[in-house]
Amino acid sequence: MDLLQVMEPAKLRWSSTIHSKNPKFFRIKSSKEDSVGTSQGLQKCSKKNLSRILRTEAAIKAIERKANSAKYNNLWPKAVLEALDDAIKENRWESALKIFGLLRKQHWYEPKCQTYTKLLVMLGKCGKPNQATMLFELLYADGLQPKIDVYTALVGVYGFSGLLDKAFQTVNDMKSVSDCTPDVYTYTILIKCCVKLNRLDMIKHILCEMSYLGIECSVITYNTIIDGYGKAGLFELMEDLLMDMIESGTCLPDVVTFNSVIGAYGNSGKIEKMHSWFDEFQLMGIKPDIMTFNILIKSYGRAGDYVKMGSVLDFMSKRIYSPTIITYNTIIETFGKAGEVEKMEEIFLKMKHQGMKPNSRTYCSLVSGYCRAGMLNKVDSIMRQVENSDVVLDTPFFNCAIHAYGRVGDVQRMAELFLEMKDGNCKPDNITFATMIQVYSAQGMTEAAGDLELKLVSLNGTSEPKLLG
């Protein structure tokens, strides 16, 4: 059955269009994925928002300066706490720890586990396990006893940083602490870590332990495992767990489950299985959302079935499922990788005609597509468009552009882009350095390549300042 025919128009009530924030300033940030923030593009915001951002930045810096002095021990609580909260939200771990150090010196300071939990979660996002260990020890110095939320956050820090043994050990430590027995959230975090590190062999052990302790899986737990199994191509295990989920009667599949399963089959080129499960989820009463259609488009694109890919886009346009920036970026990337430059350009124009603003991912896909086709003049055109726009550029875009110019031996332009990255506070990553080192080496510029290799070693170094003092 055609998957587009099984959906009754009257039942389609979901629309996940992405709303623009429209910032009125040029800003460059680093990003690895086409995240929600990046997918909304470079856009303009009001003067009020800009003023708030500048005030926040100034407040963090002002409090951070005071943190370096011993005389500031009776500051206005609201200023210190707001600066700490802002630094945590922006994952500025160095600033956050400095401000926290200042907070602890205040006469009015009252230690709270909640503050430590927020800091630990931030350190987990930033991949700073050493700093997290120091912070955890500091909690005891403040006269606190860690609660389950603190321990769970610490499990996440170690697990997401690749220290799975320490994560498991922390869970075991929790069992011997009063009122800190691991709960479903703790184990779900541990499972997420295993999925991220591709240690899916550990999941069965975790589920057995949960069962022994009488802890039932939540919908999030099931979805995390199903998504992990699906991405690893373990389809039998994925379907077995899906059956367990259905039979549980308490944790029924939802649209997240729906998307994980059809995405797993679609990404693996198993289009018929994708169709089959699409129908099954519809029969369960689970309706598709915008992400479902984006998955279908990506799957058909991977399979080279551009007719069905176009049919899904047309269906979305005619119904209430308005295509998002992610939808268009997926199609542009698909045609670019296939060398279908004209179709890529056609979709790009259609996207702009629909009033959709290109973002960094859009331009990255265009540059990549033109580079594959050997059309450097078109790359130059895209670079001019970017310069005349207010798009938020990220690390993947610069990597793509550096690769394009490096591929034709234009080391000067490549070096200029590298400097633009640094000037715009967009951090080069391993891909940036590896690309430039390869180009410099191919051009016989051994000294330049050697300098970058040293910078790469420094980038991946483990030495970090001690900020908690």
C-alpha positions in Angstrom: 0.0 0.0 0.0 1.3 3.5 -0.9 2.2 5.1 2.4 0.7 8.4 1.3 -2.6 6.9 0.7 -3.1 5.5 4.2 -3.2 8.9 5.8 -6.6 10.5 5.9 -6.4 14.3 5.4 -8.9 14.9 8.2 -6.6 13.2 10.7 -3.6 15.2 9.8 -3.4 17.8 12.5 0.3 18.2 13.2 2.6 20.9 11.8 6.1 21.4 13.1 7.2 24.5 11.1 10.3 26.1 12.5 9.8 29.7 13.6 12.5 32.3 12.9 14.1 34.3 15.7 15.7 36.7 13.3 18.9 38.1 15.0 20.2 41.4 13.6 23.8 40.7 14.0 26.6 38.6 12.4 27.5 35.8 14.6 29.6 32.6 14.2 29.3 29.5 16.3 30.6 26.0 16.3 28.3 23.1 15.7 28.6 19.4 14.7 25.1 18.6 13.8 22.2 20.2 12.1 20.7 20.9 15.5 17.4 22.7 16.1 19.2 26.0 16.6 21.2 25.6 13.4 18.1 24.3 11.5 16.4 27.6 12.2 19.0 29.4 10.3 20.7 32.7 10.6 18.1 35.1 11.3 17.3 38.6 12.7 16.2 39.3 16.2 14.9 42.5 17.8 17.0 45.2 19.4 15.5 44.1 22.7 16.9 40.5 22.3 20.3 41.9 21.2 20.4 44.2 24.2 19.6 41.2 26.5 22.4 39.1 25.0 24.9 41.9 25.4 23.8 42.5 29.0 24.1 38.8 29.7 27.6 38.7 28.2 28.7 41.8 30.2 27.2 40.5 33.4 29.1 37.2 33.1 32.4 38.9 32.4 31.9 41.4 35.2 31.2 38.7 37.8 34.0 36.6 36.3 36.5 39.4 36.9 35.5 39.7 40.5 36.0 35.9 40.9 39.8 36.5 40.5 39.8 38.8 43.6 39.5 37.7 47.3 37.9 40.9 48.4 34.5 40.4 46.8 32.6 38.3 49.4 29.4 40.2 49.9 28.1 40.8 46.3 24.5 41.3 45.4 23.0 37.7 45.3 20.8 38.3 42.2 23.8 39.4 40.1 26.0 36.4 41.0 23.3 33.8 40.7 22.0 35.1 37.4 25.5 35.2 36.0 26.1 31.6 37.1 22.8 30.5 35.6 23.6 32.2 32.2 27.0 30.7 32.1 25.6 27.2 32.7 22.9 27.6 30.1 25.5 28.6 27.5 27.8 25.7 28.5 30.6 28.1 29.3 32.1 25.7 31.8 35.2 27.8 32.7 33.2 30.9 33.4 30.6 28.9 35.3 33.2 27.3 37.6 34.9 30.6 38.3 31.6 32.2 39.2 30.7 29.2 41.3 34.0 29.7 43.2 33.0 33.3 43.8 29.6 32.2 44.9 31.1 30.0 47.6 33.0 32.9 49.1 29.9 35.0 49.7 28.7 35.5 53.2 25.2 34.6 52.2 26.1 31.4 50.3 24.0 28.4 51.1 25.2 25.1 49.5 22.5 23.3 47.5 22.6 20.0 45.7 20.6 21.5 42.9 23.4 23.9 42.0 25.9 21.0 41.9 23.5 19.0 39.7 23.2 21.8 37.2 27.0 22.3 37.1 27.5 18.5 36.6 25.0 18.3 33.7 26.8 21.2 32.1 30.2 19.5 32.5 28.8 16.4 31.0 27.7 18.3 27.9 31.2 19.9 27.7 33.0 16.5 28.2 34.9 17.5 31.4 35.0 14.5 33.6 38.0 15.6 35.6 36.4 18.9 36.5 33.2 16.9 37.4 35.2 14.7 39.8 36.6 17.8 41.5 33.2 19.3 41.8 31.7 16.2 43.3 34.4 16.2 46.0 33.7 19.8 46.7 30.1 19.0 47.4 31.3 17.1 50.5 33.5 20.0 51.6 30.3 22.1 51.5 28.8 19.8 54.0 26.3 18.2 51.6 25.4 14.6 51.0 24.9 13.8 47.3 21.3 13.1 46.3 20.1 10.8 43.5 20.0 13.7 41.0 23.7 14.5 41.7 24.8 10.9 41.3 22.8 10.5 38.1 24.4 13.7 36.6 27.8 12.3 37.5 26.9 9.0 35.7 26.1 11.0 32.6 29.4 13.0 32.8 31.5 9.9 32.9 29.4 7.9 30.4 29.1 10.6 27.8 32.9 11.4 28.2 33.7 7.8 27.3 34.5 6.6 30.8 31.9 3.9 30.9 33.6 1.9 33.7 33.5 4.9 36.0 29.8 5.4 35.0 29.0 1.9 36.0 31.0 2.2 39.2 29.1 5.3 40.1 25.8 3.4 39.8 27.2 0.7 42.1 28.3 3.4 44.6 24.7 4.7 44.6 23.4 1.4 45.9 25.4 1.7 49.1 24.2 5.3 49.8 21.0 5.9 51.8 18.1 7.2 49.7 20.2 7.1 46.5 19.2 3.8 44.9 19.4 4.2 41.1 16.0 4.8 39.5 14.7 4.5 35.9 16.2 7.9 35.0 19.7 6.8 36.2 19.6 3.6 34.2 18.2 5.4 31.2 21.1 7.8 31.3 23.5 4.8 31.6 21.8 3.2 28.6 22.1 6.4 26.5 25.8 6.4 27.3 26.2 2.8 26.1 24.3 3.7 22.9 26.5 6.7 22.3 29.7 4.6 22.8 28.3 1.7 20.7 28.5 -0.6 23.7 25.1 -2.2 23.0 26.3 -5.4 24.5 25.9 -3.9 27.9 22.2 -3.1 27.5 21.0 -6.6 28.3 23.0 -6.6 31.5 21.5 -3.2 32.5 17.9 -4.4 31.7 18.5 -7.5 33.8 19.7 -5.4 36.8 16.7 -3.1 36.4 14.3 -6.1 36.5 16.1 -7.5 39.6 15.6 -4.2 41.4 12.0 -4.0 40.3 12.6 -0.9 38.1 10.3 -0.8 35.0 11.4 0.8 31.8 9.9 4.1 30.8 8.9 5.1 27.2 12.1 7.0 27.0 14.1 4.0 28.1 12.5 1.8 25.4 12.9 4.5 22.7 16.6 5.0 23.6 17.3 1.3 23.1 15.2 0.9 20.0 16.9 3.9 18.4 20.3 2.5 19.3 19.6 -1.0 18.0 18.1 0.5 14.8 21.1 2.7 14.0 23.4 -0.3 14.6 21.4 -2.4 12.2 20.3 -4.9 15.0 16.8 -5.1 13.5 15.8 -8.3 15.2 16.7 -7.0 18.7 14.9 -3.7 17.8 11.7 -5.5 16.8 11.8 -7.8 19.9 12.1 -4.8 22.2 9.3 -3.1 20.3 7.1 -6.1 20.9 8.0 -6.0 24.6 7.0 -2.4 24.6 3.6 -3.1 23.1 3.0 -6.1 25.4 3.9 -4.1 28.5 0.6 -2.2 28.3 2.1 0.7 30.2 4.8 2.0 27.9 3.1 2.1 24.5 5.0 3.2 21.4 4.8 6.9 20.4 5.8 8.9 17.4 9.4 8.9 18.6 9.3 5.1 18.4 7.6 5.4 15.0 10.4 7.6 13.7 13.2 5.5 15.1 12.0 2.3 13.5 11.2 3.6 10.1 14.4 5.7 10.2 16.4 2.6 11.0 15.1 0.7 8.0 15.1 3.7 5.7 18.8 4.6 6.4 19.7 0.9 5.7 18.0 1.0 2.3 15.3 -1.5 3.5 12.5 0.6 1.9 9.8 -2.2 1.9 10.3 -2.8 5.6 10.1 0.9 6.2 6.7 0.9 4.3 5.5 -2.1 6.3 6.2 -0.5 9.6 4.8 2.8 8.5 1.5 1.1 7.9 1.8 -0.8 11.2 2.3 2.3 13.3 -0.7 3.9 11.5 -2.8 1.0 12.5 -1.7 1.4 16.1 -3.2 4.9 15.9 0.2 6.6 15.9 0.2 9.4 13.4 3.3 10.8 11.6 4.8 14.2 12.4 7.1 16.5 10.4 10.1 14.4 11.4 8.5 11.3 9.9 8.2 12.9 6.5 11.8 14.2 6.7 12.9 10.7 7.4 10.9 9.4 4.4 12.5 12.1 2.2 16.0 11.2 3.4 15.4 7.5 2.9 14.1 7.9 -0.6 17.0 10.2 -1.4 19.5 7.6 -0.1 17.8 5.0 -2.3 18.0 7.3 -5.3 14.2 7.3 -5.6 13.8 11.0 -6.4 10.2 10.5 -7.7 9.0 9.4 -4.3 11.1 11.9 -2.6 9.4 14.6 -4.6 6.0 13.0 -4.0 6.5 13.3 -0.2 7.5 17.0 -0.6 4.4 17.7 -2.7 2.2 15.9 -0.2 3.6 18.0 2.6 3.2 21.2 0.7 -0.5 20.5 -0.1 -1.3 19.4 3.5 -0.7 21.0 6.9 2.8 19.5 7.1 4.7 22.5 6.0 8.3 21.6 4.9 10.9 23.0 7.2 14.5 24.1 6.7 15.5 20.5 7.5 13.3 19.2 4.8 14.8 21.4 2.1 18.4 20.9 3.4 17.9 17.1 3.2 16.8 17.3 -0.4 19.6 19.8 -1.4 22.2 17.5 0.3 20.8 14.5 -1.5 21.0 16.0 -5.0 24.4 17.5 -4.2 25.8 14.1 -3.3 24.3 12.6 -6.4 25.8 15.2 -8.6 22.4 16.5 -9.7 23.4 20.1 -9.6 20.5 21.5 -11.5 18.0 19.8 -9.2 19.9 21.0 -6.2 19.7 24.5 -7.5 16.0 24.1 -8.3 15.2 23.1 -4.8 17.3 25.9 -3.4 15.4 28.5 -5.4 12.0 26.9 -4.4 13.1 27.1 -0.8 13.8 30.8 -1.1 10.6 31.4 -3.1 8.7 29.8 -0.2 10.2 32.4 2.1 12.5 29.9 3.8 15.8 31.5 4.8 18.9 29.4 4.1 21.1 28.5 7.1 24.7 27.3 7.5 23.7 23.7 6.7 22.0 24.8 3.4 25.1 26.7 2.2 27.4 23.8 3.4 25.4 21.3 1.2 25.5 23.7 -1.8 29.3 24.2 -1.4 29.8 20.4 -1.1 27.6 19.8 -4.2 29.4 22.3 -6.3 32.8 21.0 -5.1 31.9 17.4 -6.1 30.9 18.7 -9.5 34.2 20.6 -9.9 32.3 23.9 -10.1 34.5 26.2 -8.1 33.1 29.3 -9.6 29.7 28.4 -8.1 31.5 28.0 -4.7 32.8 31.5 -5.1 29.2 32.7 -5.7 27.9 30.9 -2.6 30.7 32.5 -0.5 29.6 36.0 -1.7 26.0 35.2 -0.8 27.1 34.2 2.7 29.2 37.3 3.1 26.2 39.5 2.2 23.8 37.6 4.5 23.3 37.5 8.3 23.7 33.7 8.4 25.2 32.1 11.5 28.2 30.2 10.2 29.3 27.1 12.0 32.4 24.8 12.0 31.0 22.3 9.4 30.4 25.1 6.9 34.0 26.3 7.2 35.3 22.8 7.0 33.3 22.3 3.8 34.6 25.5 2.3 38.2 24.9 3.3 37.9 21.4 1.7 36.5 22.9 -1.5 39.4 25.4 -1.9 42.0 22.9 -0.7 40.8 20.4 -3.3 41.9 22.7 -6.1 45.1 23.8 -4.3 44.0 27.3 -3.4 45.9 27.4 -0.1 45.7 31.2 0.2 41.9 31.2 0.2 41.9 28.2 2.5 44.1 30.0 5.0 41.9 33.1 4.8 38.9 31.0 5.8 40.8 29.4 8.6 41.6 32.9 10.0 38.0 34.0 9.5 37.0 31.0 11.7 39.2 32.1 14.5 38.4 35.8 14.2 34.7 34.9 14.4 35.2 32.7 17.5 34.3 29.6 15.5 36.5 26.9 16.8 38.4 24.7 14.3 38.0 21.0 15.0 39.9 17.8 14.1 38.4 17.8 10.6 39.6 21.4 10.0 43.1 20.6 10.9 43.2 17.2 9.1 42.0 18.8 5.9 44.5 21.6 6.0 47.4 19.4 6.9 46.6 17.1 4.0 46.5 20.0 1.6 49.7 21.6 2.9 51.5 18.2 2.7 50.3 17.6 -0.9 51.6 21.1 -1.8 55.0 20.4 -0.2 54.4 22.9 2.5 55.8 20.7 5.2 56.6 23.5 7.7 53.0 24.8 7.6 51.7 21.2 7.9 53.9 20.7 10.9 52.7 23.8 12.7 49.1 22.7 12.3 50.0 19.2 13.6 51.3 20.8 16.7 48.1 22.9 17.1 46.1 19.7 16.6 47.9 18.0 19.4 47.3 21.1 21.6 43.6 21.0 20.7 43.3 17.4 21.8 45.4 17.8 24.9 44.1 16.9 28.3 45.6 19.7 30.4 43.0 22.0 31.8 43.1 24.8 34.3 42.1 24.1 37.9 39.2 26.5 38.5 37.6 25.3 41.7 40.6 26.0 43.9 
